[in-house]
Amino acid sequence: MNAFKEQWIKYKIAEMRPEDILQYARVFGVPMMPEEAAVILHVVQTHSWSIDDASTHQPVFNAIQKNVSPETFQAVKQLYHQYMT
């Protein structure tokens, strides 16, 4: 992916709020509590990752998994595999 597109995606993520994550969760049928949305957003905003480098995704998943329910984590992981791989 070109650098501009990745920076644009990261910019949009930086502007998101937990309420936005909850809205997306509802759209995709992901069970999620407001606290989990805040955790997921914080992790994605503060960890270093690259769309093109899958090795940078695992630390993000590890941090999310520690702080959300197993059901929420499985749904997030499933969506990742569906749309990113």
Summary of the structure (lengths in Angstrom):
residues: 85
radius of gyration: 12.4
end to end distance: 13.2
largest distance: 34.2
contacts: 215
relative contact order: 0.15
helix: 78%
strand: 2%
